[in-house]
Amino acid sequence: MYDKAGDCDDLRERLKRRGIELICPPRRNRKRVTQDGRKLRRYRRRWIVKHTFSWISNFRRLVVRYERRLLMYQAFLNLACPMITLNRL
Protein backbone atom coordinates (compact mmCIF):
# COMPACT_ATOMS: atom_id res chain seq x y z
CA MET A 1 0.00 0.00 0.00
CA TYR A 2 1.33 3.35 -1.00
CA ASP A 3 0.12 6.89 -1.34
CA LYS A 4 -0.40 8.82 -4.59
CA ALA A 5 3.31 9.52 -4.96
CA GLY A 6 3.91 5.84 -5.72
CA ASP A 7 1.66 5.82 -8.77
CA CYS A 8 4.29 5.54 -11.50
CA ASP A 9 4.83 2.88 -14.14
CA ASP A 10 8.48 2.29 -13.23
CA LEU A 11 7.70 1.43 -9.62
CA ARG A 12 4.79 -0.77 -10.66
CA GLU A 13 7.02 -2.78 -13.01
CA ARG A 14 9.78 -3.24 -10.43
CA LEU A 15 7.33 -4.46 -7.82
CA LYS A 16 5.56 -6.70 -10.31
CA ARG A 17 8.86 -8.44 -11.11
CA ARG A 18 9.23 -9.23 -7.41
CA GLY A 19 5.67 -10.53 -7.19
CA ILE A 20 4.32 -7.56 -5.21
CA GLU A 21 1.04 -5.91 -6.10
CA LEU A 22 1.01 -2.12 -5.69
CA ILE A 23 -2.21 -0.73 -4.26
CA CYS A 24 -2.36 3.04 -4.36
CA PRO A 25 -4.82 5.69 -5.49
CA PRO A 26 -4.15 7.12 -8.96
CA ARG A 27 -2.69 10.56 -9.43
CA ARG A 28 -5.00 13.17 -10.92
CA ASN A 29 -2.93 13.59 -14.06
CA ARG A 30 -2.74 9.84 -14.75
CA LYS A 31 -3.51 9.17 -18.40
CA ARG A 32 -3.78 5.38 -18.28
CA VAL A 33 -6.05 3.87 -15.66
CA THR A 34 -4.25 1.13 -13.73
CA GLN A 35 -6.87 0.05 -11.18
CA ASP A 36 -10.57 0.03 -10.69
CA GLY A 37 -11.98 1.05 -7.32
CA ARG A 38 -12.19 -2.43 -5.81
CA LYS A 39 -8.57 -2.65 -4.68
CA LEU A 40 -8.69 0.80 -3.13
CA ARG A 41 -11.09 -0.49 -0.50
CA ARG A 42 -8.09 -2.22 1.05
CA TYR A 43 -6.15 1.05 0.84
CA ARG A 44 -8.76 2.79 2.97
CA ARG A 45 -8.02 0.39 5.82
CA ARG A 46 -4.28 1.12 5.85
CA TRP A 47 -4.67 3.10 9.07
CA ILE A 48 -5.03 -0.22 10.91
CA VAL A 49 -1.53 -1.27 9.88
CA LYS A 50 0.00 2.14 10.58
CA HIS A 51 -1.59 2.42 14.01
CA THR A 52 -0.58 -1.11 14.94
CA PHE A 53 3.07 -0.37 14.20
CA SER A 54 2.88 2.85 16.20
CA TRP A 55 1.29 1.03 19.15
CA ILE A 56 4.00 -1.64 19.03
CA SER A 57 6.64 1.10 19.09
CA ASN A 58 5.45 2.00 22.61
CA PHE A 59 7.09 -1.21 23.84
CA ARG A 60 10.75 -0.31 24.23
CA ARG A 61 11.88 -3.91 24.30
CA LEU A 62 10.46 -4.45 20.81
CA VAL A 63 11.83 -1.21 19.37
CA VAL A 64 15.39 -1.59 20.62
CA ARG A 65 15.41 -5.38 20.30
CA TYR A 66 17.57 -6.52 23.16
CA GLU A 67 16.95 -10.19 22.37
CA ARG A 68 19.51 -12.01 20.27
CA ARG A 69 17.25 -14.90 19.40
CA LEU A 70 14.37 -14.46 17.02
CA LEU A 71 12.23 -16.81 19.09
CA MET A 72 12.46 -14.55 22.15
CA TYR A 73 11.66 -11.46 20.08
CA GLN A 74 8.61 -13.17 18.63
CA ALA A 75 7.53 -14.22 22.11
CA PHE A 76 7.58 -10.61 23.32
CA LEU A 77 5.77 -9.53 20.17
CA ASN A 78 3.11 -12.18 20.82
CA LEU A 79 2.82 -10.84 24.35
CA ALA A 80 2.53 -7.21 23.24
CA CYS A 81 -0.22 -7.74 20.67
CA PRO A 82 -2.87 -9.01 23.12
CA MET A 83 -1.89 -6.26 25.56
CA ILE A 84 -2.49 -3.66 22.83
CA THR A 85 -5.81 -5.26 21.94
CA LEU A 86 -7.00 -5.34 25.55
CA ASN A 87 -5.98 -1.72 26.14
CA ARG A 88 -7.89 -0.58 23.06
CA LEU A 89 -11.16 -2.25 24.07
N, CA, C and O atoms as a GROMACS GRO file, in nm:
protein
  356
    1MET      N    1   0.084  -0.116   0.000
    1MET     CA    2   0.000   0.000   0.000
    1MET      C    3   0.089   0.123   0.000
    1MET      O    4   0.188   0.130   0.072
    2TYR      N    5   0.051   0.216  -0.080
    2TYR     CA    6   0.133   0.335  -0.100
    2TYR      C    7   0.041   0.453  -0.120
    2TYR      O    8  -0.078   0.436  -0.144
    3ASP      N    9   0.095   0.573  -0.108
    3ASP     CA   10   0.012   0.689  -0.134
    3ASP      C   11   0.023   0.730  -0.281
    3ASP      O   12   0.083   0.657  -0.360
    4LYS      N   13  -0.034   0.843  -0.318
    4LYS     CA   14  -0.040   0.882  -0.459
    4LYS      C   15   0.097   0.902  -0.522
    4LYS      O   16   0.112   0.891  -0.644
    5ALA      N   17   0.197   0.930  -0.442
    5ALA     CA   18   0.332   0.952  -0.496
    5ALA      C   19   0.388   0.825  -0.558
    5ALA      O   20   0.477   0.833  -0.643
    6GLY      N   21   0.340   0.710  -0.519
    6GLY     CA   22   0.391   0.584  -0.572
    6GLY      C   23   0.325   0.539  -0.700
    6GLY      O   24   0.353   0.430  -0.750
    7ASP      N   25   0.238   0.620  -0.755
    7ASP     CA   26   0.166   0.582  -0.877
    7ASP      C   27   0.249   0.617  -1.000
    7ASP      O   28   0.222   0.716  -1.068
    8CYS      N   29   0.350   0.536  -1.029
    8CYS     CA   30   0.430   0.554  -1.150
    8CYS      C   31   0.456   0.416  -1.211
    8CYS      O   32   0.463   0.316  -1.141
    9ASP      N   33   0.469   0.415  -1.342
    9ASP     CA   34   0.483   0.288  -1.414
    9ASP      C   35   0.612   0.215  -1.377
    9ASP      O   36   0.614   0.092  -1.368
   10ASP      N   37   0.720   0.290  -1.356
   10ASP     CA   38   0.848   0.229  -1.323
   10ASP      C   39   0.841   0.150  -1.192
   10ASP      O   40   0.887   0.037  -1.184
   11LEU      N   41   0.783   0.211  -1.090
   11LEU     CA   42   0.770   0.144  -0.962
   11LEU      C   43   0.678   0.023  -0.973
   11LEU      O   44   0.706  -0.082  -0.914
   12ARG      N   45   0.570   0.035  -1.047
   12ARG     CA   46   0.479  -0.077  -1.066
   12ARG      C   47   0.550  -0.196  -1.131
   12ARG      O   48   0.530  -0.310  -1.090
   13GLU      N   49   0.631  -0.170  -1.231
   13GLU     CA   50   0.702  -0.278  -1.301
   13GLU      C   51   0.805  -0.345  -1.210
   13GLU      O   52   0.816  -0.468  -1.210
   14ARG      N   53   0.879  -0.265  -1.133
   14ARG     CA   54   0.978  -0.324  -1.043
   14ARG      C   55   0.913  -0.411  -0.937
   14ARG      O   56   0.964  -0.519  -0.905
   15LEU      N   57   0.802  -0.366  -0.883
   15LEU     CA   58   0.733  -0.446  -0.782
   15LEU      C   59   0.669  -0.569  -0.843
   15LEU      O   60   0.664  -0.675  -0.780
   16LYS      N   61   0.620  -0.556  -0.965
   16LYS     CA   62   0.556  -0.670  -1.031
   16LYS      C   63   0.658  -0.781  -1.056
   16LYS      O   64   0.625  -0.899  -1.044
   17ARG      N   65   0.781  -0.745  -1.091
   17ARG     CA   66   0.886  -0.844  -1.111
   17ARG      C   67   0.917  -0.922  -0.983
   17ARG      O   68   0.957  -1.038  -0.988
   18ARG      N   69   0.899  -0.857  -0.870
   18ARG     CA   70   0.922  -0.923  -0.741
   18ARG      C   71   0.799  -0.996  -0.689
   18ARG      O   72   0.804  -1.061  -0.585
   19GLY      N   73   0.689  -0.985  -0.761
   19GLY     CA   74   0.567  -1.053  -0.720
   19GLY      C   75   0.484  -0.974  -0.619
   19GLY      O   76   0.404  -1.032  -0.546
   20ILE      N   77   0.504  -0.842  -0.616
   20ILE     CA   78   0.432  -0.756  -0.522
   20ILE      C   79   0.330  -0.675  -0.598
   20ILE      O   80   0.361  -0.618  -0.704
   21GLU      N   81   0.210  -0.669  -0.546
   21GLU     CA   82   0.104  -0.591  -0.610
   21GLU      C   83   0.096  -0.454  -0.543
   21GLU      O   84   0.078  -0.446  -0.421
   22LEU      N   85   0.108  -0.348  -0.621
   22LEU     CA   86   0.101  -0.212  -0.569
   22LEU      C   87  -0.044  -0.168  -0.562
   22LEU      O   88  -0.116  -0.172  -0.662
   23ILE      N   89  -0.086  -0.126  -0.444
   23ILE     CA   90  -0.221  -0.073  -0.426
   23ILE      C   91  -0.207   0.071  -0.381
   23ILE      O   92  -0.165   0.098  -0.269
   24CYS      N   93  -0.242   0.163  -0.469
   24CYS     CA   94  -0.236   0.304  -0.436
   24CYS      C   95  -0.338   0.380  -0.520
   24CYS      O   96  -0.373   0.335  -0.629
   25PRO      N   97  -0.387   0.492  -0.470
   25PRO     CA   98  -0.482   0.569  -0.549
   25PRO      C   99  -0.411   0.634  -0.667
   25PRO      O  100  -0.293   0.668  -0.656
   26PRO      N  101  -0.479   0.652  -0.779
   26PRO     CA  102  -0.415   0.712  -0.896
   26PRO      C  103  -0.395   0.862  -0.879
   26PRO      O  104  -0.473   0.929  -0.811
   27ARG      N  105  -0.290   0.912  -0.942
   27ARG     CA  106  -0.269   1.056  -0.943
   27ARG      C  107  -0.373   1.121  -1.033
   27ARG      O  108  -0.430   1.055  -1.121
   28ARG      N  109  -0.399   1.248  -1.012
   28ARG     CA  110  -0.500   1.317  -1.092
   28ARG      C  111  -0.463   1.326  -1.239
   28ARG      O  112  -0.550   1.319  -1.326
   29ASN      N  113  -0.335   1.342  -1.267
   29ASN     CA  114  -0.293   1.359  -1.406
   29ASN      C  115  -0.257   1.228  -1.474
   29ASN      O  116  -0.189   1.227  -1.576
   30ARG      N  117  -0.302   1.117  -1.418
   30ARG     CA  118  -0.274   0.984  -1.475
   30ARG      C  119  -0.354   0.965  -1.602
   30ARG      O  120  -0.476   0.979  -1.603
   31LYS      N  121  -0.284   0.933  -1.712
   31LYS     CA  122  -0.351   0.917  -1.840
   31LYS      C  123  -0.409   0.777  -1.857
   31LYS      O  124  -0.519   0.760  -1.909
   32ARG      N  125  -0.334   0.676  -1.813
   32ARG     CA  126  -0.378   0.538  -1.828
   32ARG      C  127  -0.427   0.485  -1.693
   32ARG      O  128  -0.354   0.489  -1.594
   33VAL      N  129  -0.548   0.438  -1.690
   33VAL     CA  130  -0.605   0.387  -1.566
   33VAL      C  131  -0.541   0.252  -1.534
   33VAL      O  132  -0.534   0.164  -1.619
   34THR      N  133  -0.494   0.237  -1.411
   34THR     CA  134  -0.425   0.113  -1.373
   34THR      C  135  -0.509   0.025  -1.281
   34THR      O  136  -0.485  -0.095  -1.274
   35GLN      N  137  -0.606   0.083  -1.212
   35GLN     CA  138  -0.687   0.005  -1.118
   35GLN      C  139  -0.832   0.052  -1.124
   35GLN      O  140  -0.861   0.168  -1.154
   36ASP      N  141  -0.920  -0.040  -1.094
   36ASP     CA  142  -1.057   0.003  -1.069
   36ASP      C  143  -1.069   0.029  -0.919
   36ASP      O  144  -0.970   0.016  -0.848
   37GLY      N  145  -1.183   0.065  -0.871
   37GLY     CA  146  -1.198   0.105  -0.732
   37GLY      C  147  -1.198  -0.007  -0.631
   37GLY      O  148  -1.192   0.018  -0.511
   38ARG      N  149  -1.206  -0.132  -0.676
   38ARG     CA  150  -1.219  -0.243  -0.581
   38ARG      C  151  -1.096  -0.259  -0.492
   38ARG      O  152  -1.110  -0.283  -0.372
   39LYS      N  153  -0.978  -0.245  -0.548
   39LYS     CA  154  -0.857  -0.265  -0.468
   39LYS      C  155  -0.834  -0.150  -0.371
   39LYS      O  156  -0.766  -0.167  -0.270
   40LEU      N  157  -0.890  -0.034  -0.402
   40LEU     CA  158  -0.869   0.080  -0.313
   40LEU      C  159  -0.946   0.067  -0.183
   40LEU      O  160  -0.920   0.141  -0.088
   41ARG      N  161  -1.040  -0.025  -0.177
   41ARG     CA  162  -1.109  -0.049  -0.050
   41ARG      C  163  -1.010  -0.098   0.055
   41ARG      O  164  -1.022  -0.064   0.173
   42ARG      N  165  -0.913  -0.177   0.012
   42ARG     CA  166  -0.809  -0.222   0.105
   42ARG      C  167  -0.721  -0.105   0.147
   42ARG      O  168  -0.674  -0.100   0.260
   43TYR      N  169  -0.699  -0.011   0.055
   43TYR     CA  170  -0.615   0.105   0.083
   43TYR      C  171  -0.678   0.191   0.193
   43TYR      O  172  -0.606   0.250   0.274
   44ARG      N  173  -0.808   0.198   0.196
   44ARG     CA  174  -0.876   0.279   0.297
   44ARG      C  175  -0.855   0.226   0.438
   44ARG      O  176  -0.868   0.300   0.535
   45ARG      N  177  -0.824   0.098   0.450
   45ARG     CA  178  -0.802   0.039   0.582
   45ARG      C  179  -0.656   0.038   0.622
   45ARG      O  180  -0.619  -0.032   0.717
   46ARG      N  181  -0.571   0.113   0.555
   46ARG     CA  182  -0.428   0.112   0.585
   46ARG      C  183  -0.397   0.170   0.722
   46ARG      O  184  -0.292   0.143   0.779
   47TRP      N  185  -0.490   0.250   0.776
   47TRP     CA  186  -0.467   0.310   0.907
   47TRP      C  187  -0.452   0.202   1.014
   47TRP      O  188  -0.384   0.223   1.114
   48ILE      N  189  -0.514   0.086   0.993
   48ILE     CA  190  -0.503  -0.022   1.091
   48ILE      C  191  -0.358  -0.068   1.102
   48ILE      O  192  -0.307  -0.088   1.212
   49VAL      N  193  -0.293  -0.083   0.989
   49VAL     CA  194  -0.153  -0.127   0.988
   49VAL      C  195  -0.063  -0.020   1.047
   49VAL      O  196   0.024  -0.050   1.129
   50LYS      N  197  -0.084   0.105   1.008
   50LYS     CA  198   0.000   0.214   1.058
   50LYS      C  199  -0.016   0.231   1.209
   50LYS      O  200   0.084   0.250   1.280
   51HIS      N  201  -0.137   0.225   1.258
   51HIS     CA  202  -0.159   0.242   1.401
   51HIS      C  203  -0.102   0.124   1.480
   51HIS      O  204  -0.050   0.142   1.590
   52THR      N  205  -0.113   0.005   1.424
   52THR     CA  206  -0.058  -0.111   1.494
   52THR      C  207   0.093  -0.099   1.512
   52THR      O  208   0.145  -0.129   1.619
   53PHE      N  209   0.162  -0.055   1.408
   53PHE     CA  210   0.307  -0.037   1.420
   53PHE      C  211   0.340   0.074   1.520
   53PHE      O  212   0.439   0.064   1.593
   54SER      N  213   0.261   0.179   1.523
   54SER     CA  214   0.288   0.285   1.620
   54SER      C  215   0.260   0.238   1.762
   54SER      O  216   0.331   0.277   1.855
   55TRP      N  217   0.158   0.156   1.782
   55TRP     CA  218   0.129   0.103   1.915
   55TRP      C  219   0.238   0.007   1.960
   55TRP      O  220   0.274   0.005   2.078
   56ILE      N  221   0.291  -0.072   1.868
   56ILE     CA  222   0.400  -0.164   1.903
   56ILE      C  223   0.526  -0.085   1.939
   56ILE      O  224   0.605  -0.131   2.021
   57SER      N  225   0.544   0.031   1.879
   57SER     CA  226   0.664   0.110   1.909
   57SER      C  227   0.661   0.168   2.050
   57SER      O  228   0.762   0.221   2.096
   58ASN      N  229   0.549   0.158   2.120
   58ASN     CA  230   0.545   0.200   2.261
   58ASN      C  231   0.613   0.100   2.353
   58ASN      O  232   0.641   0.132   2.469
   59PHE      N  233   0.640  -0.019   2.305
   59PHE     CA  234   0.709  -0.121   2.384
   59PHE      C  235   0.858  -0.112   2.353
   59PHE      O  236   0.904  -0.155   2.247
   60ARG      N  237   0.933  -0.058   2.446
   60ARG     CA  238   1.075  -0.031   2.423
   60ARG      C  239   1.153  -0.157   2.390
   60ARG      O  240   1.245  -0.155   2.308
   61ARG      N  241   1.116  -0.266   2.452
   61ARG     CA  242   1.188  -0.391   2.430
   61ARG      C  243   1.175  -0.437   2.286
   61ARG      O  244   1.266  -0.501   2.233
   62LEU      N  245   1.065  -0.405   2.220
   62LEU     CA  246   1.046  -0.445   2.081
   62LEU      C  247   1.113  -0.346   1.985
   62LEU      O  248   1.155  -0.386   1.876
   63VAL      N  249   1.122  -0.220   2.024
   63VAL     CA  250   1.183  -0.121   1.936
   63VAL      C  251   1.334  -0.137   1.935
   63VAL      O  252   1.396  -0.138   1.828
   64VAL      N  253   1.393  -0.150   2.052
   64VAL     CA  254   1.539  -0.159   2.062
   64VAL      C  255   1.588  -0.297   2.026
   64VAL      O  256   1.698  -0.312   1.972
   65ARG      N  257   1.511  -0.398   2.053
   65ARG     CA  258   1.541  -0.538   2.030
   65ARG      C  259   1.667  -0.583   2.103
   65ARG      O  260   1.775  -0.596   2.045
   66TYR      N  261   1.649  -0.604   2.231
   66TYR     CA  262   1.757  -0.653   2.316
   66TYR      C  263   1.784  -0.801   2.294
   66TYR      O  264   1.895  -0.848   2.316
   67GLU      N  265   1.683  -0.874   2.251
   67GLU     CA  266   1.695  -1.019   2.237
   67GLU      C  267   1.783  -1.055   2.118
   67GLU      O  268   1.775  -0.993   2.011
   68ARG      N  269   1.867  -1.154   2.137
   68ARG     CA  270   1.951  -1.201   2.027
   68ARG      C  271   1.880  -1.307   1.945
   68ARG      O  272   1.904  -1.319   1.825
   69ARG      N  273   1.795  -1.382   2.010
   69ARG     CA  274   1.725  -1.490   1.940
   69ARG      C  275   1.592  -1.441   1.885
   69ARG      O  276   1.519  -1.366   1.951
   70LEU      N  277   1.562  -1.484   1.766
   70LEU     CA  278   1.437  -1.446   1.702
   70LEU      C  279   1.318  -1.501   1.779
   70LEU      O  280   1.213  -1.436   1.787
   71LEU      N  281   1.332  -1.618   1.835
   71LEU     CA  282   1.223  -1.681   1.909
   71LEU      C  283   1.181  -1.596   2.030
   71LEU      O  284   1.062  -1.582   2.058
   72MET      N  285   1.278  -1.539   2.100
   72MET     CA  286   1.246  -1.454   2.215
   72MET      C  287   1.180  -1.325   2.171
   72MET      O  288   1.087  -1.276   2.236
   73TYR      N  289   1.227  -1.268   2.061
   73TYR     CA  290   1.166  -1.146   2.008
   73TYR      C  291   1.021  -1.172   1.968
   73TYR      O  292   0.933  -1.092   1.998
   74GLN      N  293   0.997  -1.283   1.902
   74GLN     CA  294   0.861  -1.317   1.863
   74GLN      C  295   0.773  -1.343   1.984
   74GLN      O  296   0.654  -1.313   1.982
   75ALA      N  297   0.830  -1.398   2.089
   75ALA     CA  298   0.753  -1.422   2.211
   75ALA      C  299   0.708  -1.290   2.273
   75ALA      O  300   0.593  -1.277   2.315
   76PHE      N  301   0.798  -1.192   2.278
   76PHE     CA  302   0.758  -1.061   2.332
   76PHE      C  303   0.659  -0.991   2.240
   76PHE      O  304   0.571  -0.919   2.287
   77LEU      N  305   0.674  -1.010   2.111
   77LEU     CA  306   0.577  -0.953   2.017
   77LEU      C  307   0.440  -1.017   2.036
   77LEU      O  308   0.338  -0.948   2.033
   78ASN      N  309   0.438  -1.149   2.056
   78ASN     CA  310   0.311  -1.218   2.082
   78ASN      C  311   0.251  -1.178   2.216
   78ASN      O  312   0.130  -1.190   2.235
   79LEU      N  313   0.332  -1.133   2.307
   79LEU     CA  314   0.282  -1.084   2.435
   79LEU      C  315   0.229  -0.941   2.422
   79LEU      O  316   0.131  -0.905   2.487
   80ALA      N  317   0.293  -0.861   2.339
   80ALA     CA  318   0.253  -0.721   2.324
   80ALA      C  319   0.122  -0.706   2.248
   80ALA      O  320   0.041  -0.619   2.281
   81CYS      N  321   0.099  -0.789   2.149
   81CYS     CA  322  -0.022  -0.774   2.066
   81CYS      C  323  -0.152  -0.792   2.146
   81CYS      O  324  -0.242  -0.711   2.130
   82PRO      N  325  -0.164  -0.895   2.231
   82PRO     CA  326  -0.287  -0.902   2.312
   82PRO      C  327  -0.298  -0.787   2.413
   82PRO      O  328  -0.409  -0.742   2.444
   83MET      N  329  -0.184  -0.739   2.463
   83MET     CA  330  -0.189  -0.626   2.556
   83MET      C  331  -0.242  -0.501   2.485
   83MET      O  332  -0.320  -0.426   2.543
   84ILE      N  333  -0.200  -0.480   2.362
   84ILE     CA  334  -0.249  -0.366   2.283
   84ILE      C  335  -0.399  -0.381   2.259
   84ILE      O  336  -0.475  -0.285   2.274
   85THR      N  337  -0.440  -0.501   2.223
   85THR     CA  338  -0.582  -0.526   2.194
   85THR      C  339  -0.667  -0.502   2.318
   85THR      O  340  -0.772  -0.438   2.310
   86LEU      N  341  -0.622  -0.552   2.432
   86LEU     CA  342  -0.700  -0.534   2.555
   86LEU      C  343  -0.705  -0.388   2.599
   86LEU      O  344  -0.807  -0.343   2.653
   87ASN      N  345  -0.598  -0.314   2.577
   87ASN     CA  346  -0.598  -0.172   2.614
   87ASN      C  347  -0.688  -0.089   2.523
   87ASN      O  348  -0.739   0.015   2.565
   88ARG      N  349  -0.708  -0.133   2.401
   88ARG     CA  350  -0.789  -0.058   2.306
   88ARG      C  351  -0.938  -0.086   2.319
   88ARG      O  352  -1.020  -0.013   2.264
   89LEU      N  353  -0.973  -0.192   2.392
   89LEU     CA  354  -1.116  -0.225   2.407
   89LEU      C  355  -1.185  -0.139   2.509
   89LEU      O  356  -1.305  -0.156   2.533
   0.00000   0.00000   0.00000
